[in-house]
Amino acid sequence: MISRIIKTILRAIAVLIIGLVSAVIGFIAGSNIFIILGLEINGRQGYEAGGPLGFILGALIGLGASGVRLFGKRTN
């Protein structure tokens, strides 16, 4: 019983770490895309505009994908 709880907690921590790593990757990718294409949002360019968007999208994608991957077998 305790081993199941520990495994679940470790899986949740792994999901959070993967989400954080993918958020950082999204920040870098989003800022680079905005810099390369010269896009602008509300008067902001480059990493100021693309960084937060990439961070949020990267975090959502990472949390969703890793959550499904690590907890998908448990819910089936």
Phi and psi restraints in degrees (range 20) as a CNS / XPLOR table:
assign (resid 1 and name C) (resid 2 and name N)
       (resid 2 and name CA) (resid 2 and name C) 1.0 -66.8 20.0 2
assign (resid 2 and name N) (resid 2 and name CA)
       (resid 2 and name C) (resid 3 and name N) 1.0 -35.9 20.0 2
assign (resid 2 and name C) (resid 3 and name N)
       (resid 3 and name CA) (resid 3 and name C) 1.0 -65.6 20.0 2
assign (resid 3 and name N) (resid 3 and name CA)
       (resid 3 and name C) (resid 4 and name N) 1.0 -33.9 20.0 2
assign (resid 3 and name C) (resid 4 and name N)
       (resid 4 and name CA) (resid 4 and name C) 1.0 -66.8 20.0 2
assign (resid 4 and name N) (resid 4 and name CA)
       (resid 4 and name C) (resid 5 and name N) 1.0 -39.3 20.0 2
assign (resid 4 and name C) (resid 5 and name N)
       (resid 5 and name CA) (resid 5 and name C) 1.0 -66.2 20.0 2
assign (resid 5 and name N) (resid 5 and name CA)
       (resid 5 and name C) (resid 6 and name N) 1.0 -43.5 20.0 2
assign (resid 5 and name C) (resid 6 and name N)
       (resid 6 and name CA) (resid 6 and name C) 1.0 -63.9 20.0 2
assign (resid 6 and name N) (resid 6 and name CA)
       (resid 6 and name C) (resid 7 and name N) 1.0 -42.6 20.0 2
assign (resid 6 and name C) (resid 7 and name N)
       (resid 7 and name CA) (resid 7 and name C) 1.0 -62.5 20.0 2
assign (resid 7 and name N) (resid 7 and name CA)
       (resid 7 and name C) (resid 8 and name N) 1.0 -40.5 20.0 2
assign (resid 7 and name C) (resid 8 and name N)
       (resid 8 and name CA) (resid 8 and name C) 1.0 -65.7 20.0 2
assign (resid 8 and name N) (resid 8 and name CA)
       (resid 8 and name C) (resid 9 and name N) 1.0 -41.7 20.0 2
assign (resid 8 and name C) (resid 9 and name N)
       (resid 9 and name CA) (resid 9 and name C) 1.0 -65.3 20.0 2
assign (resid 9 and name N) (resid 9 and name CA)
       (resid 9 and name C) (resid 10 and name N) 1.0 -41.8 20.0 2
assign (resid 9 and name C) (resid 10 and name N)
       (resid 10 and name CA) (resid 10 and name C) 1.0 -65.2 20.0 2
assign (resid 10 and name N) (resid 10 and name CA)
       (resid 10 and name C) (resid 11 and name N) 1.0 -36.7 20.0 2
assign (resid 10 and name C) (resid 11 and name N)
       (resid 11 and name CA) (resid 11 and name C) 1.0 -66.0 20.0 2
assign (resid 11 and name N) (resid 11 and name CA)
       (resid 11 and name C) (resid 12 and name N) 1.0 -41.0 20.0 2
assign (resid 11 and name C) (resid 12 and name N)
       (resid 12 and name CA) (resid 12 and name C) 1.0 -63.9 20.0 2
assign (resid 12 and name N) (resid 12 and name CA)
       (resid 12 and name C) (resid 13 and name N) 1.0 -40.8 20.0 2
assign (resid 12 and name C) (resid 13 and name N)
       (resid 13 and name CA) (resid 13 and name C) 1.0 -64.5 20.0 2
assign (resid 13 and name N) (resid 13 and name CA)
       (resid 13 and name C) (resid 14 and name N) 1.0 -40.1 20.0 2
assign (resid 13 and name C) (resid 14 and name N)
       (resid 14 and name CA) (resid 14 and name C) 1.0 -63.3 20.0 2
assign (resid 14 and name N) (resid 14 and name CA)
       (resid 14 and name C) (resid 15 and name N) 1.0 -40.0 20.0 2
assign (resid 14 and name C) (resid 15 and name N)
       (resid 15 and name CA) (resid 15 and name C) 1.0 -61.8 20.0 2
assign (resid 15 and name N) (resid 15 and name CA)
       (resid 15 and name C) (resid 16 and name N) 1.0 -43.6 20.0 2
assign (resid 15 and name C) (resid 16 and name N)
       (resid 16 and name CA) (resid 16 and name C) 1.0 -64.9 20.0 2
assign (resid 16 and name N) (resid 16 and name CA)
       (resid 16 and name C) (resid 17 and name N) 1.0 -41.1 20.0 2
assign (resid 16 and name C) (resid 17 and name N)
       (resid 17 and name CA) (resid 17 and name C) 1.0 -65.7 20.0 2
assign (resid 17 and name N) (resid 17 and name CA)
       (resid 17 and name C) (resid 18 and name N) 1.0 -43.3 20.0 2
assign (resid 17 and name C) (resid 18 and name N)
       (resid 18 and name CA) (resid 18 and name C) 1.0 -63.5 20.0 2
assign (resid 18 and name N) (resid 18 and name CA)
       (resid 18 and name C) (resid 19 and name N) 1.0 -39.9 20.0 2
assign (resid 18 and name C) (resid 19 and name N)
       (resid 19 and name CA) (resid 19 and name C) 1.0 -62.2 20.0 2
assign (resid 19 and name N) (resid 19 and name CA)
       (resid 19 and name C) (resid 20 and name N) 1.0 -40.7 20.0 2
assign (resid 19 and name C) (resid 20 and name N)
       (resid 20 and name CA) (resid 20 and name C) 1.0 -66.9 20.0 2
assign (resid 20 and name N) (resid 20 and name CA)
       (resid 20 and name C) (resid 21 and name N) 1.0 -43.3 20.0 2
assign (resid 20 and name C) (resid 21 and name N)
       (resid 21 and name CA) (resid 21 and name C) 1.0 -63.6 20.0 2
assign (resid 21 and name N) (resid 21 and name CA)
       (resid 21 and name C) (resid 22 and name N) 1.0 -43.7 20.0 2
assign (resid 21 and name C) (resid 22 and name N)
       (resid 22 and name CA) (resid 22 and name C) 1.0 -68.6 20.0 2
assign (resid 22 and name N) (resid 22 and name CA)
       (resid 22 and name C) (resid 23 and name N) 1.0 -29.3 20.0 2
assign (resid 22 and name C) (resid 23 and name N)
       (resid 23 and name CA) (resid 23 and name C) 1.0 -66.0 20.0 2
assign (resid 23 and name N) (resid 23 and name CA)
       (resid 23 and name C) (resid 24 and name N) 1.0 -41.3 20.0 2
assign (resid 23 and name C) (resid 24 and name N)
       (resid 24 and name CA) (resid 24 and name C) 1.0 -66.6 20.0 2
assign (resid 24 and name N) (resid 24 and name CA)
       (resid 24 and name C) (resid 25 and name N) 1.0 -41.2 20.0 2
assign (resid 24 and name C) (resid 25 and name N)
       (resid 25 and name CA) (resid 25 and name C) 1.0 -63.3 20.0 2
assign (resid 25 and name N) (resid 25 and name CA)
       (resid 25 and name C) (resid 26 and name N) 1.0 -40.7 20.0 2
assign (resid 25 and name C) (resid 26 and name N)
       (resid 26 and name CA) (resid 26 and name C) 1.0 -64.1 20.0 2
assign (resid 26 and name N) (resid 26 and name CA)
       (resid 26 and name C) (resid 27 and name N) 1.0 -37.8 20.0 2
assign (resid 26 and name C) (resid 27 and name N)
       (resid 27 and name CA) (resid 27 and name C) 1.0 -61.0 20.0 2
assign (resid 27 and name N) (resid 27 and name CA)
       (resid 27 and name C) (resid 28 and name N) 1.0 -47.2 20.0 2
assign (resid 27 and name C) (resid 28 and name N)
       (resid 28 and name CA) (resid 28 and name C) 1.0 -65.1 20.0 2
assign (resid 28 and name N) (resid 28 and name CA)
       (resid 28 and name C) (resid 29 and name N) 1.0 -45.2 20.0 2
assign (resid 28 and name C) (resid 29 and name N)
       (resid 29 and name CA) (resid 29 and name C) 1.0 -65.8 20.0 2
assign (resid 29 and name N) (resid 29 and name CA)
       (resid 29 and name C) (resid 30 and name N) 1.0 -44.1 20.0 2
assign (resid 29 and name C) (resid 30 and name N)
       (resid 30 and name CA) (resid 30 and name C) 1.0 -63.1 20.0 2
assign (resid 30 and name N) (resid 30 and name CA)
       (resid 30 and name C) (resid 31 and name N) 1.0 -43.0 20.0 2
assign (resid 30 and name C) (resid 31 and name N)
       (resid 31 and name CA) (resid 31 and name C) 1.0 -67.6 20.0 2
assign (resid 31 and name N) (resid 31 and name CA)
       (resid 31 and name C) (resid 32 and name N) 1.0 -38.8 20.0 2
assign (resid 31 and name C) (resid 32 and name N)
       (resid 32 and name CA) (resid 32 and name C) 1.0 -66.5 20.0 2
assign (resid 32 and name N) (resid 32 and name CA)
       (resid 32 and name C) (resid 33 and name N) 1.0 -38.8 20.0 2
assign (resid 32 and name C) (resid 33 and name N)
       (resid 33 and name CA) (resid 33 and name C) 1.0 -64.0 20.0 2
assign (resid 33 and name N) (resid 33 and name CA)
       (resid 33 and name C) (resid 34 and name N) 1.0 -43.6 20.0 2
assign (resid 33 and name C) (resid 34 and name N)
       (resid 34 and name CA) (resid 34 and name C) 1.0 -67.2 20.0 2
assign (resid 34 and name N) (resid 34 and name CA)
       (resid 34 and name C) (resid 35 and name N) 1.0 -35.8 20.0 2
assign (resid 34 and name C) (resid 35 and name N)
       (resid 35 and name CA) (resid 35 and name C) 1.0 -68.9 20.0 2
assign (resid 35 and name N) (resid 35 and name CA)
       (resid 35 and name C) (resid 36 and name N) 1.0 -45.8 20.0 2
assign (resid 35 and name C) (resid 36 and name N)
       (resid 36 and name CA) (resid 36 and name C) 1.0 -65.5 20.0 2
assign (resid 36 and name N) (resid 36 and name CA)
       (resid 36 and name C) (resid 37 and name N) 1.0 -43.9 20.0 2
assign (resid 36 and name C) (resid 37 and name N)
       (resid 37 and name CA) (resid 37 and name C) 1.0 -85.8 20.0 2
assign (resid 37 and name N) (resid 37 and name CA)
       (resid 37 and name C) (resid 38 and name N) 1.0 -11.4 20.0 2
assign (resid 37 and name C) (resid 38 and name N)
       (resid 38 and name CA) (resid 38 and name C) 1.0 69.2 20.0 2
assign (resid 38 and name N) (resid 38 and name CA)
       (resid 38 and name C) (resid 39 and name N) 1.0 31.8 20.0 2
assign (resid 38 and name C) (resid 39 and name N)
       (resid 39 and name CA) (resid 39 and name C) 1.0 -76.1 20.0 2
assign (resid 39 and name N) (resid 39 and name CA)
       (resid 39 and name C) (resid 40 and name N) 1.0 159.7 20.0 2
assign (resid 39 and name C) (resid 40 and name N)
       (resid 40 and name CA) (resid 40 and name C) 1.0 -142.8 20.0 2
assign (resid 40 and name N) (resid 40 and name CA)
       (resid 40 and name C) (resid 41 and name N) 1.0 138.0 20.0 2
assign (resid 40 and name C) (resid 41 and name N)
       (resid 41 and name CA) (resid 41 and name C) 1.0 -131.2 20.0 2
assign (resid 41 and name N) (resid 41 and name CA)
       (resid 41 and name C) (resid 42 and name N) 1.0 121.0 20.0 2
assign (resid 41 and name C) (resid 42 and name N)
       (resid 42 and name CA) (resid 42 and name C) 1.0 51.4 20.0 2
assign (resid 42 and name N) (resid 42 and name CA)
       (resid 42 and name C) (resid 43 and name N) 1.0 41.4 20.0 2
assign (resid 42 and name C) (resid 43 and name N)
       (resid 43 and name CA) (resid 43 and name C) 1.0 79.6 20.0 2
assign (resid 43 and name N) (resid 43 and name CA)
       (resid 43 and name C) (resid 44 and name N) 1.0 3.4 20.0 2
assign (resid 43 and name C) (resid 44 and name N)
       (resid 44 and name CA) (resid 44 and name C) 1.0 -106.2 20.0 2
assign (resid 44 and name N) (resid 44 and name CA)
       (resid 44 and name C) (resid 45 and name N) 1.0 141.6 20.0 2
assign (resid 44 and name C) (resid 45 and name N)
       (resid 45 and name CA) (resid 45 and name C) 1.0 -126.1 20.0 2
assign (resid 45 and name N) (resid 45 and name CA)
       (resid 45 and name C) (resid 46 and name N) 1.0 164.0 20.0 2
assign (resid 45 and name C) (resid 46 and name N)
       (resid 46 and name CA) (resid 46 and name C) 1.0 64.9 20.0 2
assign (resid 46 and name N) (resid 46 and name CA)
       (resid 46 and name C) (resid 47 and name N) 1.0 -135.8 20.0 2
assign (resid 46 and name C) (resid 47 and name N)
       (resid 47 and name CA) (resid 47 and name C) 1.0 -68.8 20.0 2
assign (resid 47 and name N) (resid 47 and name CA)
       (resid 47 and name C) (resid 48 and name N) 1.0 -23.3 20.0 2
assign (resid 47 and name C) (resid 48 and name N)
       (resid 48 and name CA) (resid 48 and name C) 1.0 -66.9 20.0 2
assign (resid 48 and name N) (resid 48 and name CA)
       (resid 48 and name C) (resid 49 and name N) 1.0 -32.4 20.0 2
assign (resid 48 and name C) (resid 49 and name N)
       (resid 49 and name CA) (resid 49 and name C) 1.0 -94.8 20.0 2
assign (resid 49 and name N) (resid 49 and name CA)
       (resid 49 and name C) (resid 50 and name N) 1.0 -46.5 20.0 2
assign (resid 49 and name C) (resid 50 and name N)
       (resid 50 and name CA) (resid 50 and name C) 1.0 -83.0 20.0 2
assign (resid 50 and name N) (resid 50 and name CA)
       (resid 50 and name C) (resid 51 and name N) 1.0 -26.8 20.0 2
assign (resid 50 and name C) (resid 51 and name N)
       (resid 51 and name CA) (resid 51 and name C) 1.0 -60.4 20.0 2
assign (resid 51 and name N) (resid 51 and name CA)
       (resid 51 and name C) (resid 52 and name N) 1.0 -54.7 20.0 2
assign (resid 51 and name C) (resid 52 and name N)
       (resid 52 and name CA) (resid 52 and name C) 1.0 -62.9 20.0 2
assign (resid 52 and name N) (resid 52 and name CA)
       (resid 52 and name C) (resid 53 and name N) 1.0 -37.3 20.0 2
assign (resid 52 and name C) (resid 53 and name N)
       (resid 53 and name CA) (resid 53 and name C) 1.0 -63.9 20.0 2
assign (resid 53 and name N) (resid 53 and name CA)
       (resid 53 and name C) (resid 54 and name N) 1.0 -45.4 20.0 2
assign (resid 53 and name C) (resid 54 and name N)
       (resid 54 and name CA) (resid 54 and name C) 1.0 -64.5 20.0 2
assign (resid 54 and name N) (resid 54 and name CA)
       (resid 54 and name C) (resid 55 and name N) 1.0 -37.4 20.0 2
assign (resid 54 and name C) (resid 55 and name N)
       (resid 55 and name CA) (resid 55 and name C) 1.0 -62.3 20.0 2
assign (resid 55 and name N) (resid 55 and name CA)
       (resid 55 and name C) (resid 56 and name N) 1.0 -48.2 20.0 2
assign (resid 55 and name C) (resid 56 and name N)
       (resid 56 and name CA) (resid 56 and name C) 1.0 -65.6 20.0 2
assign (resid 56 and name N) (resid 56 and name CA)
       (resid 56 and name C) (resid 57 and name N) 1.0 -47.3 20.0 2
assign (resid 56 and name C) (resid 57 and name N)
       (resid 57 and name CA) (resid 57 and name C) 1.0 -64.6 20.0 2
assign (resid 57 and name N) (resid 57 and name CA)
       (resid 57 and name C) (resid 58 and name N) 1.0 -41.1 20.0 2
assign (resid 57 and name C) (resid 58 and name N)
       (resid 58 and name CA) (resid 58 and name C) 1.0 -63.0 20.0 2
assign (resid 58 and name N) (resid 58 and name CA)
       (resid 58 and name C) (resid 59 and name N) 1.0 -41.4 20.0 2
assign (resid 58 and name C) (resid 59 and name N)
       (resid 59 and name CA) (resid 59 and name C) 1.0 -64.6 20.0 2
assign (resid 59 and name N) (resid 59 and name CA)
       (resid 59 and name C) (resid 60 and name N) 1.0 -44.4 20.0 2
assign (resid 59 and name C) (resid 60 and name N)
       (resid 60 and name CA) (resid 60 and name C) 1.0 -63.6 20.0 2
assign (resid 60 and name N) (resid 60 and name CA)
       (resid 60 and name C) (resid 61 and name N) 1.0 -43.4 20.0 2
assign (resid 60 and name C) (resid 61 and name N)
       (resid 61 and name CA) (resid 61 and name C) 1.0 -66.4 20.0 2
assign (resid 61 and name N) (resid 61 and name CA)
       (resid 61 and name C) (resid 62 and name N) 1.0 -44.2 20.0 2
assign (resid 61 and name C) (resid 62 and name N)
       (resid 62 and name CA) (resid 62 and name C) 1.0 -65.0 20.0 2
assign (resid 62 and name N) (resid 62 and name CA)
       (resid 62 and name C) (resid 63 and name N) 1.0 -44.1 20.0 2
assign (resid 62 and name C) (resid 63 and name N)
       (resid 63 and name CA) (resid 63 and name C) 1.0 -65.8 20.0 2
assign (resid 63 and name N) (resid 63 and name CA)
       (resid 63 and name C) (resid 64 and name N) 1.0 -42.3 20.0 2
assign (resid 63 and name C) (resid 64 and name N)
       (resid 64 and name CA) (resid 64 and name C) 1.0 -66.0 20.0 2
assign (resid 64 and name N) (resid 64 and name CA)
       (resid 64 and name C) (resid 65 and name N) 1.0 -48.2 20.0 2
assign (resid 64 and name C) (resid 65 and name N)
       (resid 65 and name CA) (resid 65 and name C) 1.0 -66.5 20.0 2
assign (resid 65 and name N) (resid 65 and name CA)
       (resid 65 and name C) (resid 66 and name N) 1.0 -44.0 20.0 2
assign (resid 65 and name C) (resid 66 and name N)
       (resid 66 and name CA) (resid 66 and name C) 1.0 -72.1 20.0 2
assign (resid 66 and name N) (resid 66 and name CA)
       (resid 66 and name C) (resid 67 and name N) 1.0 -32.7 20.0 2
assign (resid 66 and name C) (resid 67 and name N)
       (resid 67 and name CA) (resid 67 and name C) 1.0 -64.2 20.0 2
assign (resid 67 and name N) (resid 67 and name CA)
       (resid 67 and name C) (resid 68 and name N) 1.0 -44.1 20.0 2
assign (resid 67 and name C) (resid 68 and name N)
       (resid 68 and name CA) (resid 68 and name C) 1.0 -65.1 20.0 2
assign (resid 68 and name N) (resid 68 and name CA)
       (resid 68 and name C) (resid 69 and name N) 1.0 -41.4 20.0 2
assign (resid 68 and name C) (resid 69 and name N)
       (resid 69 and name CA) (resid 69 and name C) 1.0 -67.9 20.0 2
assign (resid 69 and name N) (resid 69 and name CA)
       (resid 69 and name C) (resid 70 and name N) 1.0 -44.2 20.0 2
assign (resid 69 and name C) (resid 70 and name N)
       (resid 70 and name CA) (resid 70 and name C) 1.0 -84.2 20.0 2
assign (resid 70 and name N) (resid 70 and name CA)
       (resid 70 and name C) (resid 71 and name N) 1.0 -28.8 20.0 2
assign (resid 70 and name C) (resid 71 and name N)
       (resid 71 and name CA) (resid 71 and name C) 1.0 -111.0 20.0 2
assign (resid 71 and name N) (resid 71 and name CA)
       (resid 71 and name C) (resid 72 and name N) 1.0 1.9 20.0 2
assign (resid 71 and name C) (resid 72 and name N)
       (resid 72 and name CA) (resid 72 and name C) 1.0 -65.0 20.0 2
assign (resid 72 and name N) (resid 72 and name CA)
       (resid 72 and name C) (resid 73 and name N) 1.0 -40.1 20.0 2
assign (resid 72 and name C) (resid 73 and name N)
       (resid 73 and name CA) (resid 73 and name C) 1.0 -68.9 20.0 2
assign (resid 73 and name N) (resid 73 and name CA)
       (resid 73 and name C) (resid 74 and name N) 1.0 -27.4 20.0 2
assign (resid 73 and name C) (resid 74 and name N)
       (resid 74 and name CA) (resid 74 and name C) 1.0 -74.1 20.0 2
assign (resid 74 and name N) (resid 74 and name CA)
       (resid 74 and name C) (resid 75 and name N) 1.0 -27.6 20.0 2
assign (resid 74 and name C) (resid 75 and name N)
       (resid 75 and name CA) (resid 75 and name C) 1.0 -92.6 20.0 2
assign (resid 75 and name N) (resid 75 and name CA)
       (resid 75 and name C) (resid 76 and name N) 1.0 -12.7 20.0 2
